Amino acid sequence: MRSPGSLKQEFLKKWIMGFQRCSSSKKSMSVLDRKKAIKLSADIAMASARKGTTCWSRALIASASKDGSDKHLVEQILGPESERLILMKKFSTGALVCSKRIRSKKILKRSCGIRRTRKCAPQAALASSIAKRLVRKRTQVLKSLIPGGEFMNEVSLIEETLDYIISLRAQVDVMRSLAIASELVNHN
């Protein structure tokens, strides 16, 4: 994993490039259009800064590329690498998720086989079933929060979530620094 500093630099570079391309493509934008362009360019810049190495970044690019009006903007922001990143999502995610699912099912079967040999007290079984239900619910919520999460197994989901949080943190730090710099310029 790359350092947060280089991730922030890459994000800022791509985000500014996205702003420039958005402003050159549309001269007069409504506030709503501007908000949408800022969010889209921030998302694509963040995903592009990861260079398509994570499932969530490929999922973000793919979902933004599906919408007709956004597809053109995504291609402008990503530039020449847009084709590669969009194709990478289509071909790599299925095989990667499939192999990880098979492996996790094998592990699950083995662990279930071991558990069947033990006898549990009824209260322990009840507590275990409640805990499993809670974990399953929370996993579903997490899958809905992470782009592309619905296609991931639990191990991949945790890894991708950690990476996504680091990237979001970098994005927030850059945006906060930009807001502070903007305030300083406006006050002087």
C-alpha positions as CSV (number, residue, x, y, z in Angstrom):
1,M,0.0,0.0,0.0
2,R,1.3,3.4,-0.9
3,S,1.9,6.2,1.7
4,P,-1.0,8.5,2.5
5,G,1.1,11.5,1.3
6,S,1.5,10.2,-2.2
7,L,-2.1,9.1,-2.3
8,K,-3.1,12.6,-1.4
9,Q,-0.9,14.1,-4.0
10,E,-2.2,11.8,-6.7
11,F,-5.8,12.5,-5.6
12,L,-5.3,16.2,-5.7
13,K,-3.6,16.1,-9.1
14,K,-6.5,14.0,-10.6
15,W,-9.2,16.1,-8.8
16,I,-7.8,19.4,-10.2
17,M,-7.5,17.9,-13.6
18,G,-11.2,16.8,-13.2
19,F,-12.2,20.3,-12.3
20,Q,-10.4,21.8,-15.3
21,R,-12.0,19.3,-17.6
22,C,-15.5,19.9,-16.1
23,S,-15.1,23.7,-16.4
24,S,-13.9,23.6,-19.9
25,S,-16.7,21.2,-21.1
26,K,-19.5,23.3,-19.6
27,K,-19.3,27.1,-19.3
28,S,-22.4,27.8,-17.3
29,M,-23.4,25.2,-14.7
30,S,-26.2,25.3,-12.2
31,V,-25.4,24.8,-8.5
32,L,-26.7,21.3,-8.7
33,D,-24.7,20.5,-11.8
34,R,-21.6,21.9,-10.1
35,K,-22.2,19.8,-6.9
36,K,-22.6,16.7,-9.0
37,A,-19.4,17.4,-11.0
38,I,-17.4,18.1,-7.8
39,K,-18.6,14.8,-6.3
40,L,-18.1,12.8,-9.5
41,S,-14.6,14.2,-10.1
42,A,-13.7,13.6,-6.4
43,D,-14.9,10.0,-6.6
44,I,-13.2,9.3,-9.9
45,A,-10.0,11.0,-8.8
46,M,-9.9,8.9,-5.7
47,A,-10.5,5.7,-7.6
48,S,-8.0,6.7,-10.3
49,A,-5.4,7.4,-7.7
50,R,-5.6,3.7,-6.7
51,K,-5.0,2.9,-10.4
52,G,-7.7,0.2,-10.4
53,T,-5.9,-2.0,-8.0
54,T,-8.9,-2.4,-5.7
55,C,-12.4,-3.7,-6.2
56,W,-14.0,-0.6,-4.8
57,S,-12.1,1.7,-7.2
58,R,-13.0,-0.4,-10.2
59,A,-16.6,-0.5,-9.0
60,L,-16.7,3.3,-8.6
61,I,-15.4,3.8,-12.1
62,A,-17.7,1.3,-13.6
63,S,-20.8,2.7,-11.9
64,A,-20.0,6.2,-13.0
65,S,-19.3,5.0,-16.5
66,K,-22.7,3.4,-16.8
67,D,-24.6,6.7,-16.8
68,G,-24.6,8.3,-20.2
69,S,-23.9,11.9,-19.1
70,D,-21.4,10.9,-16.5
71,K,-19.5,8.5,-18.9
72,H,-18.2,11.3,-21.0
73,L,-17.1,13.2,-17.9
74,V,-15.4,10.0,-16.5
75,E,-13.5,9.5,-19.7
76,Q,-12.4,13.2,-19.6
77,I,-11.2,12.9,-16.0
78,L,-9.4,9.6,-16.5
79,G,-8.0,10.5,-19.9
80,P,-6.2,7.8,-21.8
81,E,-6.4,5.3,-19.0
82,S,-10.2,5.3,-18.9
83,E,-10.5,2.4,-21.4
84,R,-8.1,0.2,-19.4
85,L,-9.8,0.9,-16.0
86,I,-13.3,0.3,-17.3
87,L,-12.2,-2.9,-19.0
88,M,-10.3,-4.0,-15.9
89,K,-13.5,-3.9,-13.9
90,K,-15.4,-6.0,-16.4
91,F,-12.8,-8.8,-16.6
92,S,-11.0,-9.0,-13.3
93,T,-13.7,-8.8,-10.7
94,G,-15.6,-11.9,-11.6
95,A,-12.6,-14.2,-11.6
96,L,-11.2,-12.8,-8.4
97,V,-14.4,-12.9,-6.5
98,C,-15.2,-16.4,-7.7
99,S,-11.9,-17.9,-6.6
100,K,-12.1,-16.2,-3.2
101,R,-15.6,-17.4,-2.7
102,I,-14.7,-21.0,-3.5
103,R,-11.8,-20.8,-1.1
104,S,-13.8,-19.3,1.7
105,K,-16.6,-21.9,1.2
106,K,-14.0,-24.6,1.7
107,I,-12.7,-23.1,4.9
108,L,-16.3,-22.6,6.1
109,K,-17.1,-26.3,5.4
110,R,-14.0,-27.4,7.3
111,S,-14.8,-25.2,10.3
112,C,-18.4,-26.3,10.4
113,G,-17.3,-30.0,10.3
114,I,-15.1,-29.4,13.3
115,R,-17.9,-27.7,15.2
116,R,-20.4,-30.5,14.7
117,T,-18.3,-32.8,16.8
118,R,-18.7,-30.6,19.8
119,K,-21.8,-30.6,22.0
120,C,-22.9,-27.1,23.1
121,A,-25.2,-26.2,25.9
122,P,-28.5,-24.7,24.7
123,Q,-27.6,-21.2,25.9
124,A,-24.3,-21.3,24.2
125,A,-26.0,-22.3,21.0
126,L,-28.5,-19.5,21.3
127,A,-25.8,-16.9,22.0
128,S,-23.8,-18.3,19.0
129,S,-26.8,-18.0,16.7
130,I,-27.5,-14.4,17.9
131,A,-23.9,-13.5,17.3
132,K,-23.9,-15.0,13.8
133,R,-27.1,-13.1,12.9
134,L,-25.6,-9.8,14.1
135,V,-22.4,-10.4,12.2
136,R,-24.4,-11.3,9.1
137,K,-26.5,-8.1,9.4
138,R,-23.5,-5.9,9.9
139,T,-21.7,-7.6,7.0
140,Q,-24.7,-6.8,4.7
141,V,-24.6,-3.1,5.9
142,L,-20.9,-2.9,5.2
143,K,-21.3,-4.5,1.8
144,S,-23.9,-1.8,0.9
145,L,-21.5,1.0,2.0
146,I,-18.4,-0.1,0.0
147,P,-18.6,0.3,-3.8
148,G,-18.6,-3.2,-5.3
149,G,-19.0,-4.7,-1.8
150,E,-22.0,-6.9,-2.7
151,F,-19.7,-9.0,-4.8
152,M,-17.0,-9.6,-2.1
153,N,-16.6,-12.3,0.5
154,E,-16.0,-11.3,4.1
155,V,-12.2,-11.4,4.0
156,S,-12.0,-9.3,0.8
157,L,-14.6,-7.0,2.3
158,I,-12.5,-6.2,5.3
159,E,-9.4,-5.6,3.2
160,E,-11.3,-3.4,0.7
161,T,-13.0,-1.5,3.6
162,L,-9.7,-0.6,5.2
163,D,-8.3,0.6,1.9
164,Y,-11.5,2.6,1.1
165,I,-11.4,4.3,4.5
166,I,-7.8,5.2,4.0
167,S,-8.6,6.7,0.6
168,L,-11.6,8.6,2.0
169,R,-9.5,9.9,4.8
170,A,-7.0,11.2,2.3
171,Q,-9.8,12.8,0.3
172,V,-11.2,14.5,3.4
173,D,-7.7,15.8,4.3
174,V,-7.1,17.2,0.9
175,M,-10.5,18.9,0.8
176,R,-10.0,20.3,4.2
177,S,-6.6,21.7,3.3
178,L,-8.1,23.2,0.1
179,A,-10.9,24.9,2.1
180,I,-8.4,26.3,4.6
181,A,-6.2,27.6,1.8
182,S,-9.2,29.2,0.1
183,E,-10.2,30.9,3.4
184,L,-6.7,32.3,3.8
185,V,-6.7,33.6,0.2
186,N,-10.1,35.2,0.6
187,H,-9.2,36.9,3.9
188,N,-6.0,38.5,2.5
